Amino acid sequence: MNYEIKELNEKAEAYSEEIKKILKEIKKVIVGHEKILEKLLISLVANGHVLLEGAPGLAKTLMIKTLSETLHANFRRIQFTPDILPADIIGTKIYNHKDSSFSTKKGPIFANFILADEINRAPPKVQSALLEAMQERQVTIQGDTFEIKKPFLVLATQNPIESEGTYKLPEAQVDRFMFKLLIDYPLKLEEKEIIKRNTEGRKVEVKKIFSPEKIIEIQKFCQEVYADEKIQDYVSEIVDATRNPETYGLEISELIDYGASPRASIWLILAGKANAILHSRGYVIPEDIKDIAYDVLRHRIILSYEAEAEEITSEDIIKKILAKIESP
């Protein structure tokens, strides 16, 4: 086992150095938000989708666009609007009058990286068009099924402060995102650097670091990273505590309508493995799980009316759970 861990560590260290090159390139464009950038890279390694939420003007779109520019992969930006149709995303069949046949015109979803900009501006019918693609990595167009080439990553943004012309994302859709990341305002010094970069005519170009094949290689290695049975038990207890808090001596049952789904357990382990790779380790430690727990769980805990009335957030509940569950 020690030999196997040593081998995993060596691979993780090599991949970590390459991933950090991507981070370095992104930082040429993006000021601050280092934790958010790391989480985006973790999602890339773990092969999971991301919902990025924040006020307007916080570089949500720019972050995702810059990440895509560091990769030799197809990138498509879909601007979600109230009048967008499912066919605008997945594609449609077109009738050819000359030979009386139908041909398939594929939509922008057939790319490696999808930026779903302001996803909450699209009606539920359109949002649901993403469900099959995000979960099954395939799309059905009028009865015909088409696979989406790997790697495939949906990075969606939404604005939490505007309600006019927006639609709440269905819980089934939200659950398909590995992470929900909350982006905040920059610090004062960071703001000054942002002003300089955007008002002095500087033009920064980022280098392309990874090929699609390299991304797939790292994603496969992520599955191989060692997660001990104690880590699996730890994750199971955290998730179970969102469903049966009284079992763990937590008096928060009245604050939760629904606990986290089994996807939470899966993504806690996979994101923990990706976090381990980022820190040059071929094995998962409890800190890896704690680092990503809020991002995996915050959108999977459905709060009760009582919790909302008392202004208790899912972060408050996660904090109590992590404090109560003993780490291995």
C-alpha positions in Angstrom: 0.0 0.0 0.0 2.8 2.4 0.9 4.4 1.9 -2.6 1.0 2.5 -4.2 0.5 5.8 -2.2 4.0 6.9 -3.1 3.3 6.3 -6.8 0.0 8.2 -6.5 1.8 11.1 -4.8 4.3 11.3 -7.6 1.6 11.5 -10.2 -0.4 14.0 -8.2 2.7 16.2 -7.8 3.3 16.2 -11.5 -0.3 17.0 -12.4 -0.4 19.7 -9.6 2.4 21.6 -11.2 0.6 21.5 -14.6 -2.7 22.7 -13.1 -0.9 25.5 -11.3 0.3 26.7 -14.7 -3.3 27.2 -15.7 -3.9 29.1 -12.5 -0.9 31.3 -13.2 -2.3 32.1 -16.7 -5.8 32.9 -15.4 -4.3 35.3 -12.8 -2.8 37.4 -15.6 -6.4 38.4 -16.4 -8.3 37.9 -13.1 -7.4 39.9 -10.0 -8.1 38.2 -6.6 -10.7 35.5 -6.2 -8.0 32.9 -5.8 -10.2 30.4 -3.9 -12.9 30.7 -6.6 -10.3 30.1 -9.3 -9.0 27.0 -7.4 -12.6 25.7 -7.2 -13.0 26.1 -10.9 -9.9 24.0 -11.5 -11.1 21.4 -9.0 -14.4 21.2 -11.0 -12.3 20.7 -14.2 -10.3 17.9 -12.6 -13.3 16.2 -11.0 -15.4 16.5 -14.2 -18.2 18.4 -12.5 -20.4 21.3 -13.5 -20.3 24.7 -11.7 -23.0 27.3 -10.8 -21.3 30.6 -10.1 -23.4 33.2 -8.3 -22.6 36.8 -7.7 -23.6 40.4 -8.3 -23.1 42.0 -11.7 -19.6 43.1 -12.7 -17.6 40.7 -10.6 -15.9 39.0 -13.6 -18.0 35.8 -13.5 -18.1 35.5 -17.3 -14.5 36.6 -17.7 -13.3 33.9 -15.2 -14.9 31.1 -17.2 -13.9 32.6 -20.6 -10.3 32.9 -19.4 -10.2 29.4 -18.1 -11.4 28.1 -21.5 -8.7 30.1 -23.3 -6.0 28.2 -21.4 -7.3 24.9 -22.9 -7.1 23.5 -26.4 -10.9 22.9 -26.4 -14.1 24.1 -28.0 -15.8 26.8 -26.1 -19.4 28.1 -26.6 -21.1 31.0 -24.7 -24.9 30.8 -24.5 -26.6 33.9 -23.4 -29.8 32.9 -21.6 -32.8 35.2 -22.2 -36.6 34.8 -21.5 -37.3 34.2 -25.2 -34.6 31.5 -25.8 -35.9 28.1 -27.0 -34.6 24.5 -26.2 -33.7 24.1 -29.9 -31.4 27.2 -29.5 -29.3 25.1 -27.1 -29.5 21.5 -28.2 -30.2 21.9 -31.9 -33.0 20.7 -34.2 -34.0 18.8 -37.3 -34.1 20.7 -40.6 -36.2 19.5 -43.6 -34.4 19.4 -46.9 -36.9 20.0 -49.8 -34.6 18.7 -52.5 -34.4 15.1 -51.3 -37.3 15.1 -48.8 -35.1 14.2 -45.9 -34.2 15.6 -42.5 -30.8 16.7 -41.4 -29.7 17.4 -37.8 -28.3 20.9 -37.0 -26.5 20.6 -33.7 -26.7 23.4 -31.2 -24.0 25.1 -29.1 -24.3 22.4 -26.4 -22.0 20.3 -28.5 -18.7 21.8 -27.2 -16.2 21.0 -24.5 -16.9 24.0 -22.4 -20.3 25.7 -22.1 -20.7 29.1 -20.5 -24.4 29.3 -19.6 -24.5 33.0 -18.9 -27.3 34.2 -16.6 -29.0 30.8 -16.6 -31.8 32.0 -14.4 -33.1 34.3 -17.1 -34.3 31.3 -19.2 -37.7 29.7 -18.6 -37.9 26.2 -16.9 -38.5 24.5 -20.3 -35.1 25.7 -21.5 -33.3 25.0 -18.3 -34.5 21.4 -18.4 -33.0 21.1 -21.9 -29.6 21.1 -20.1 -30.6 18.2 -17.7 -29.8 15.3 -20.0 -26.7 16.9 -21.3 -25.3 17.7 -17.9 -26.1 14.2 -16.4 -25.9 11.8 -19.2 -23.4 13.7 -21.4 -25.7 13.1 -24.4 -28.5 15.0 -26.2 -31.7 13.7 -27.8 -33.0 15.7 -30.8 -36.4 14.5 -32.0 -35.8 10.9 -31.1 -32.2 10.6 -32.1 -29.5 10.5 -29.4 -26.1 12.1 -29.9 -23.1 11.8 -27.5 -21.3 14.9 -26.4 -17.5 14.6 -26.7 -15.3 14.6 -23.6 -14.3 16.7 -21.7 -17.7 18.4 -21.2 -18.2 21.1 -18.6 -21.1 23.5 -18.0 -20.2 26.6 -16.1 -23.3 28.6 -15.4 -23.6 32.1 -13.9 -26.6 33.7 -12.2 -27.3 37.1 -10.7 -28.9 36.8 -7.2 -30.0 40.4 -6.7 -32.4 40.8 -9.7 -35.7 39.0 -9.7 -37.3 40.8 -12.7 -37.2 38.6 -15.8 -35.7 35.6 -13.9 -36.8 32.1 -13.1 -35.8 30.1 -10.1 -33.7 27.1 -11.1 -35.5 23.8 -10.5 -34.0 21.7 -7.7 -33.4 18.8 -10.1 -31.3 21.1 -12.2 -29.4 22.7 -9.3 -28.5 19.2 -7.9 -26.6 18.4 -11.2 -24.1 21.1 -10.4 -21.1 19.8 -8.4 -20.4 23.2 -7.0 -22.3 26.3 -6.2 -19.7 29.0 -5.8 -20.5 32.5 -4.3 -18.3 35.3 -5.6 -17.9 38.5 -3.5 -16.6 42.0 -4.1 -12.8 42.5 -4.4 -10.7 43.9 -1.7 -9.7 47.6 -1.9 -6.2 46.9 -3.1 -7.5 44.4 -5.7 -10.0 47.0 -6.9 -7.1 49.4 -7.5 -5.3 46.8 -9.6 -8.5 46.1 -11.5 -8.8 49.8 -12.4 -5.2 49.8 -13.7 -5.6 46.7 -15.8 -8.8 48.0 -17.4 -8.1 51.7 -17.9 -4.5 51.8 -19.2 -5.0 49.9 -22.5 -3.2 46.8 -21.3 -3.9 43.7 -23.4 -3.1 40.3 -21.9 -3.1 37.1 -23.8 -3.1 33.8 -21.9 -1.3 30.7 -23.2 -3.0 27.4 -24.0 -1.8 24.8 -21.5 -3.9 21.7 -21.8 -5.2 19.6 -24.6 -8.6 17.8 -24.3 -6.7 14.5 -24.0 -4.6 15.8 -21.1 -7.8 16.9 -19.3 -9.3 13.5 -19.7 -6.1 11.9 -18.5 -6.2 14.0 -15.3 -9.9 13.3 -14.8 -9.2 9.5 -15.0 -6.4 9.9 -12.4 -8.8 11.8 -10.1 -10.8 8.6 -9.9 -7.6 6.7 -8.9 -6.7 9.0 -6.0 -6.9 7.0 -2.7 -9.8 7.8 -0.4 -9.6 5.6 2.8 -12.8 3.9 4.1 -12.6 6.3 7.1 -12.9 9.2 4.7 -15.9 7.5 3.0 -17.5 7.1 6.5 -16.8 10.7 7.3 -18.5 11.9 4.1 -21.5 9.5 4.7 -22.0 10.9 8.2 -21.9 14.5 6.9 -24.5 13.9 4.3 -26.6 11.7 6.6 -26.6 14.6 9.2 -28.4 16.8 6.6 -31.2 14.2 6.5 -31.2 12.9 10.1 -29.6 15.6 12.2 -31.1 14.3 15.5 -29.1 11.1 15.1 -26.0 13.2 15.6 -27.3 15.4 18.4 -28.0 18.3 16.1 -31.1 20.3 16.9 -31.7 21.6 13.4 -34.4 19.3 12.1 -37.0 22.0 12.0 -34.7 24.1 9.8 -34.3 21.5 7.0 -37.1 20.4 4.7 -34.9 18.1 2.6 -31.3 17.0 3.1 -28.6 16.5 0.5 -29.0 13.8 -2.2 -26.6 10.9 -2.9 -24.9 13.1 -5.5 -23.6 15.1 -2.5 -21.6 12.1 -1.2 -20.3 11.3 -4.7 -19.1 14.9 -5.3 -17.7 15.3 -1.8 -15.4 12.4 -2.5 -14.5 13.3 -6.1 -14.0 17.0 -5.3 -11.9 16.0 -2.3 -9.8 13.8 -4.6 -9.3 16.8 -7.0 -8.4 19.0 -4.1 -5.8 16.5 -3.0 -4.3 16.5 -6.5 -4.2 20.3 -6.4 -2.2 20.0 -3.2 0.2 17.4 -4.7 -1.2 14.4 -2.9 -2.4 11.1 -4.2 -4.7 10.5 -1.1 -7.6 12.3 0.5 -7.4 13.8 4.0 -10.3 15.3 6.1 -9.2 18.8 5.2 -9.8 18.1 1.6 -13.5 17.3 2.4 -13.8 20.4 4.6 -12.3 22.7 1.9 -15.1 21.8 -0.5 -18.0 20.9 1.8 -19.7 24.3 1.6 -19.5 24.4 -2.2 -20.9 20.9 -2.6 -23.7 21.2 0.0 -25.0 24.8 0.0 -27.4 24.2 -2.9 -28.4 20.7 -1.8 -29.9 21.5 1.6 -33.5 22.8 1.2 -34.3 25.1 4.0 -37.6 25.2 5.8 -39.8 28.3 6.0 -38.8 28.6 9.7 -35.1 28.8 8.7 -35.8 31.5 6.1 -37.9 33.4 8.6 -35.0 33.4 11.1 -32.6 34.3 8.3 -30.6 31.1 8.8 -28.6 30.0 5.7 -27.5 26.6 4.5 -23.9 27.8 5.3 -25.0 28.1 9.0 -26.3 24.5 9.0 -23.2 23.1 7.2 -21.0 24.9 9.8 -22.9 23.2 12.6 -22.7 19.8 10.9 -18.9 20.0 10.3 -18.3 21.1 13.9 -20.4 18.2 15.2 -19.2 15.3 13.0 -15.8 14.1 14.2 -13.2 13.9 11.5 -11.0 10.8 11.2 
